[in-house]
Amino acid sequence: MSNKALLCGINNYKSFGGLNGCINDVNHMFTLLTEVFNFEPFNIHRLINEQVTKEKINKEWKWLAEDVQQKDNLIFHFSGHGSYIPDESGDELDRRDEIICLYNMDFNDVNTFFYDDEWDNLVQQIPEGVQLTIIMDTCYSGTGTKDIEIKNAQGQLQKVLMDVPTTYQRKRQLLAKEPVHSSLLYEKSKRQNITTLLENEGSDLQNPINHNVVRARFLPPPPDLSMRHLSVRATRSKKRQAEMLNYLLLTASRDDQTAADAYIDNDFNGAFTYYLYTTLKESPDLGSKDLIKAVANKLEEQRFMQIPQHEGQVRNGPIFSQQTQGRNSVTLPSTVSNVPIPENQQLIEAYIKLLDIIAGSQSSSRVLPGRITGNRYLVYVHGISQHRSGYSNGWWQALQPYIGTIFEDGKLGDSRWEVLWSDLVNSRDLADRFDITSKDQLRREIIYVLEDRQRQETAVNTGGGSQIRRAKQTSYIERDNIPVTLDKLFFIDDFLIYMLNDSMRQLIINRFTNTVRPLLRSNNQIDIISHSWGTVIAYEGLRELESDQSLQGDVSNFFTVGSALSIGPVRASLRPGNKDGRRPSIVNTWINLDAKGDHVGGMLGDMFEVTKENLGLNPTGCSLEWLGYSLVCAHNSYFDKDNTTVNQDIFAKYIQA
C-alpha cells in the first residue's frame, strides 16, 4: 500500500497581500494524515509559499501518481487564494474559468495559476482504481464575492477584506465611479458602508495580525481583465459536472461564497480545513457525506456563513483508508431484502432513511463516462415487480435495428442508462407496514378501474350479455395455467407504497433524478422510455428537475408506455403541484403509447399536455381470446422484438426526427 499526499499552502504571495492561516492548514493536514490515518511522513510532500508554483506542482503530481496500486489513497490539499479569469472559448455559462492562485500569481500569465479545465489533465494521470481526494480551501468557483458573511458572537457581521491587484488609490477611484464590486465586502457590500471601509482598509491590509478581521480567500481580477470578452456568446458548459467526477472533491464553500481565513482557537486557520481536521480527529470513521455535514454544522455554529460542498465519489468511512471490509469499514446490504423490516409503525421512517443510505451507496457511486458533452443518451424506467440491472437489454435489442448509431452501440452505463427502483419497495413485509385502511382503499380503487376496463373490452369482443357476467366471475389472467388476481400479478402494493408515503416517494424519485440530472447538466439530449407505473415516477421526477437551474440539456422525447397515469386514483395521488398535468418544461415532445388489452395504459391527453398519442396498438405476440388479450402479454408487448409498429414507427421515428 502506498498512500500519499501533496499539501500546498500560501500565506505570502509574491505580488499580493497574503493570508494568515494557510501554512497552519498544511500542518493540520499533515498531523491528521500521519497520526489518525497512518500515512508515512515520507509519503507526504509539503509545498509552502514560494514553493507553490505550477512547475513544482506538476513535478510533485507525477510523484503522487507513480508507484501506486488500486485502492491506494492519494490526497491533494490546496490552501490559498482562488479567483477567475475571462473564458476565452465561450464554453462557460458564466463566462469565467475558475482558477487557484499560485505564489507568483499574475492574471496575465497562465503559468502562475491552475484553471479548472487543467485539473482534468492532472486527474487522468492517476491510475484507475486509485482513490483520489482533492480538498480545496479556497474560493473554488470564482463567484464568491457575491455573498460572504461572518458573524461575531453578538450576531453582527464582521469585516471581510480582499486583496486586489490595484493600488489603494485606484480602489478609491473605482468606488467613486461605480457601485461596490468584488474588491470589498462588508455587510453584503452595502453602499452606505463604503466610507468606513475606505477609512480603515489601508491599515487593515497592512496589519495581518488583526484578530477581528476575516480575510476572504479570493483575489478579484483587475477590472479591465474581468470585463474582457463579455460580448462572447455564452454556450453550454463543457466542464465535467460534479456527478461525473471519478474522484472525491471537497470544497470550502458553495459556488456563491468564498472561504474564510480567520483567527480560530488562538491561531489563524482556514475555517474549512480547521473544522475538517478537528472533526476527523474526533470521528475518524466518518464517511465523506457525513464528514461534510459535520463540518458544515461546525461552521454554522461558529457563525461562518459558508457551506462546504461534496462532489464526485461518495466515500465510506474512514475516507482516507482503503475502502475494503475490515473492522473500521462500513458494509451496507446490497438489496433491501437483506434489511429486517421494522415491527413498529413508528420505526418505518427510520427504516426509509436506511433505505436512503443504501440507495446512495448504490447509485451515487456510479460515474458517468468521460464522453464529450452534446451527445445523445437513452434512459429506461421500469414499472413494478422486481427488476435487476440489465432489464432493458431486451428492450434495447428490439429498438436497435431501427435506430442507427444515435446512441452509438447502446452500451449499458455509457450511452444507455437504466433507472432501478424496485428493490426499494418489492418486500412483501414492507408493504404490510403502511396504513392498512388507506392502502386497501387505494388498491380497491385501482383494481376497480382495471377490471372495469377489462369488462368493457370483453363487451366489445363478445357482444355483451351473459358473457360479461361470466367474465366478472372468471379470472382472465393466468400464469402457468393458474388464475392470478390483478393485485398479486402486478404487485400493486409495491406502488401503493410510492403513492402513500412521501419519504418513499422522494427516495424513488431520487433514483430517477440521480440518473437523469448529470446527463442534462452536461448539455446532452436524452430520450426517456418509461413503462407502466414507472411512467408516474418519470413524470414526477421530470417535474422536480424543472427547478434545477444547472440543467443545460433537454429531454428530446419522453415516451410513456402502458402508463398508469391514465388511472384516475393514480392521478389523484400525484403531488399537488403535478396534478395540473403540465408537460415538464425540459421535455420537447411527449409521446404516449397504449395497446389493446393493456388496461394499465390508456389515454393521457384528457388531462396531460401530451404531444402525440398512439392508442389501441395491436399487442404483438399476443393471442386474442374470448375475453380479450392477456393483460400481461399486452402490457409487455411494446418491447417485443417483432413489434415494428412501436420500435420502428414510433420510438425510432421520434428519436430520429
Buried (B, 14 or more C-beta within 10 A) or exposed (E): EEBBBBBBBBBBBBEBBBBBBBBBBBBBBBEBBBEBBEBEEEBBBBBBBBBBBBEBBBEBBEEBBEEBEEBBBBBBBBBBBBBBBBBEEEBBBBBBBBBBBBBBBBBEEEEBBBBBBBBEEBBEEBBEEBBBBBBBBBBBBBBBBEBBBBEEEEEEBBBBBBBBBBEEEBBBEBBEEEEBBBBBBBBEBEEEBBEEBBEBBEEBBEEBEBEEBBBBBBBBBBBEBBEBBEEBEEBBBBBBBBBBBBBBBBBBBBBEBBBBBBBBEEEBBBBBBBBBBBBBEEEBBBBBBBBBBBBBEBBEEBBBBBBBBBBBBBBBBBBBBBBEEEEEBBEBBEBBEEBEBBEEEEEBEEBBEBBBBBBBBBBBEEBBEEBEBBBBBBBBBBBBBBBEEEBBEEBBEBBBEBBEEBBBEBEBEBBBBBBBBBBBBBBEEBBEBBBEEEBEEBBEBBBEBBBEBBBEBBBEBBEEEEBBEEBEEEEBBEEEEEEBEBBEBBBBBBBBBBBBBEBBBBBBBBBBBBBBBBBBBBBBBBBBBBBBBBBBBBBBBBBBBBEEEEBBBBBBBBBBBBBBBBBEBBBEBBEEEBEEBEBBEBBBBBBBBBBBBBBBBBBBBEBBEBBEBBBEBBBBEBEEEEBBBBBBBBBBBBBBBEBBBBBBBBBBEBBEE
